[in-house]
Amino acid sequence: MHDRHHAAHPALPLYQQKFGFSELTVTVVYAVYAFAVIGVLLLAGNVSDAVGRRPVLLWGLGCAAASAVCFLCATALGWLYAGRLLSGFSAGLFTGAATAYVMESAPPGKTARATFVATAVNMGGLGCGPLLAGILAEYAPGPCICRSPCTSPWSPARRPSCSGFRRPWRSAAR
């Protein structure tokens, strides 16, 4: 259910270096995501009950794609705020609708197992998404480009917005 959108965005230190913003600003960029997730869950958590799971999941997918484009096109701090906001919207939409879908898909008498599966998938995404993003931020040739399938090297929208970043933690370790 979840991917790189959760927890700390591993490329933010690279953007911080490029745009020269403070630690407080990094914290605010992180907080924008949390407020977006909480807001969506509180205000629209049960929208999929009214309009259906598929439309809500498609909106979540659209928000995730738009978030990736924001990070891909980031030339100023506003892009990062927009990207994290859209990431939060995506996560909130996916969490509510996908969890409800898993619960509805459970055979009769297997709701405890469905609850476990939904929780395990959520927690697995919370851990694996940032781990994968961190590996890409550290070792990929274009750390701010190669984060998701829509920003793959074969994408026509690919733009080297973060190429040439110095990775201070790498040079200190060598």
C-alpha angles and dihedrals in degrees: 000000000000134000140167092330095084131089120353117352104237094212094057093092087057091051089045089056093047097046097031099228126157132257088254090058090051088053091050091049088053091047093053088065093050093048091049093051093046092045094051093046093049099040103031105016093118098039090106088063089062104035101024136260098267098057091048092048090049090051088050090051090049091051090049091051092047089050091053090051090051091054091043092053096039110144097147141019093268090068090057092051090049092046094051092044091052090045089055092048089050094049093047093049093046095045096055099039098039094047090050090048092052090049092049092048093057116109115245111284094018099090092115090058091046089052089052092048093049091049093045092050092048093049092042090055091047089057104032098044097060091038092056092042090050092051090050092046090051103040110018115102091234103032095186094044107050101059105110141009092264090059097045120138089259094056114112088217092059112131128174095234094152103029114129095033115151112230103212095188090058097052091047091054094051 
